[in-house]
């Protein structure tokens, strides 16, 4: 963070930055070619700006002026999405979080589900669709999480893409990235072709049925992914899909989870950033 500005609540602390700084140092060291030596922007400030957009939901061009120029910030955001740096940061923090919970890095069980959200006007019509069940025109986030609710695989499609089609693609990615997973819990929308596709990959798909039609009941196993969707909704940029490209939407999910996991690892809640006045506290 620049010493010339006051911190924002979304800024990474020293402890949180220490978790991910080596990845960005290595990334910058790999950057070669004309103009690279002249890049003077602090990568921590770029990360702070991305998290500010992610948490507050503002358009890029409305970034406060004490951040680097918004076009510069978005350029880094796009580069890190395209070259896998964003996902690398996310996966690093996920591995650390699993270790902190006493789990091995590679999970053996997972949960799958999808969430449809409306899109903004800048999303291409070809990347949108209508979820007939939810009556939502927009995009759909297909997620697989571990049993802690941490994201293992995510794809973003038009909302018209059926859960079974997205589920098959997710299981393929899961089998490649996490071959140790042999059990996945799902809802009724993932039966049939998804079940057979999972079996061919060595993954047993179990459908978790609702215990009763009356009242609210946390669904066994599946409630963890519903909580993950709740974590994502705390980041206003994800309440609606504002990204022009689906892959940028996927990156926003990774940044939201990175924000959540880094805070958990350092034991931090969102700071209030109150200015210390030196006055004694008021007691009743």
Residue pairs with C-beta under 8 A, 6 or more apart in sequence:
1 7
1 11
1 12
1 44
1 45
1 48
2 42
2 45
2 66
4 66
5 66
6 273
7 271
7 273
8 48
8 52
8 64
8 273
9 55
9 270
9 271
9 272
9 273
10 48
10 51
10 52
10 54
10 55
10 56
10 259
10 270
11 48
11 51
11 52
12 20
12 44
12 47
12 48
12 51
12 262
13 266
13 268
13 271
15 266
15 268
16 262
16 263
16 265
16 266
16 268
17 44
17 47
19 92
19 93
19 96
19 262
19 265
19 266
20 47
20 89
20 92
20 93
20 258
20 262
21 44
23 85
23 88
23 89
23 92
24 43
24 44
24 47
24 85
27 43
27 80
27 83
27 85
28 43
31 39
41 68
41 72
41 76
42 68
43 76
45 67
45 68
46 68
46 72
46 73
46 76
46 77
48 67
49 63
49 67
49 68
49 70
49 73
50 73
50 76
50 77
50 255
51 255
51 259
52 58
52 63
52 64
52 67
53 60
53 63
53 73
53 237
54 235
54 237
54 238
54 252
54 255
54 256
54 259
55 235
55 236
55 237
55 259
56 236
56 237
57 235
57 236
57 237
57 239
57 242
59 242
60 70
60 71
60 73
60 74
61 70
62 70
63 70
63 73
67 73
77 86
77 248
77 251
78 248
79 85
80 86
80 89
80 251
81 247
81 248
81 250
81 251
82 247
86 251
86 254
86 255
86 258
87 254
89 254
89 258
90 151
90 254
90 255
90 257
90 258
90 261
93 257
93 258
93 261
93 262
93 265
94 150
94 151
94 152
94 257
94 261
95 105
96 261
96 265
97 148
97 150
97 261
97 264
97 265
98 104
98 105
98 107
98 146
98 148
98 150
99 105
100 264
100 265
101 148
103 146
103 148
106 178
106 180
106 181
107 146
107 147
107 152
107 178
107 180
107 181
108 180
108 181
108 182
108 183
109 146
109 147
109 181
109 182
109 183
109 184
109 185
110 144
110 145
110 146
110 147
110 152
110 174
110 178
110 181
110 183
110 184
110 185
111 144
111 145
111 146
111 147
111 184
111 185
111 186
111 221
111 222
111 224
111 225
112 142
112 143
112 144
112 167
112 170
112 171
112 184
112 185
112 186
112 190
112 225
113 143
113 186
113 187
113 222
113 225
113 226
113 229
114 140
114 141
114 142
114 143
114 163
114 166
114 167
114 189
115 140
115 141
115 143
115 229
115 232
116 131
116 134
116 136
116 138
116 139
116 140
116 141
116 159
117 136
117 138
117 139
117 140
117 141
117 159
117 238
117 239
117 240
117 241
118 136
118 137
118 138
118 240
118 241
119 127
119 128
119 137
119 138
119 139
119 240
119 241
119 242
120 240
120 241
120 242
122 242
122 244
123 138
123 139
123 241
123 242
123 243
123 244
124 244
124 245
127 139
127 158
127 245
127 246
128 137
128 138
128 139
128 158
128 159
129 137
129 138
129 139
129 140
129 157
129 158
129 159
129 160
129 161
130 136
130 137
130 159
130 160
131 137
131 138
131 140
131 159
131 160
132 160
134 159
136 159
137 159
138 159
138 240
138 241
139 156
139 157
139 158
139 159
139 241
139 246
139 249
140 156
140 157
140 158
140 159
140 161
140 166
141 154
141 155
141 156
141 232
141 249
141 253
142 154
142 155
142 156
142 157
142 161
142 163
142 166
142 167
142 169
142 170
143 151
143 153
143 154
143 170
143 225
143 228
143 229
143 253
144 151
144 152
144 153
144 154
144 170
144 171
144 174
144 184
145 151
145 152
145 224
145 225
145 228
146 152
147 221
147 224
148 224
149 224
149 225
149 227
149 228
149 231
150 228
150 257
150 261
151 228
151 253
151 254
151 257
152 174
152 177
152 178
152 181
153 170
153 173
153 174
153 177
153 178
154 170
154 250
154 253
154 254
155 166
155 169
155 170
155 173
155 250
156 241
156 246
156 247
156 249
156 250
156 253
157 165
157 166
157 246
162 189
163 187
163 189
163 190
163 194
164 189
164 190
164 191
164 192
164 193
164 194
167 186
167 189
167 190
167 194
167 197
168 193
168 194
168 197
171 184
171 194
171 197
171 198
171 201
171 203
171 205
172 197
172 201
174 181
174 184
174 203
175 181
175 201
175 202
175 203
179 202
181 203
182 202
182 203
182 204
183 203
183 204
183 206
184 198
184 203
184 204
184 205
184 206
185 205
185 206
185 207
185 208
185 221
185 222
186 194
186 205
186 206
186 207
186 208
186 222
187 207
187 208
187 219
187 222
188 207
188 209
190 205
190 207
191 205
191 207
194 205
195 205
198 204
198 205
199 205
206 221
208 219
208 220
208 221
208 222
210 217
210 219
211 217
211 219
219 226
231 256
231 257
231 260
232 238
232 253
232 256
232 257
233 239
234 256
234 260
235 252
235 255
235 256
235 259
237 252
237 256
238 252
238 253
238 256
241 249
243 249
243 252
263 269
263 270
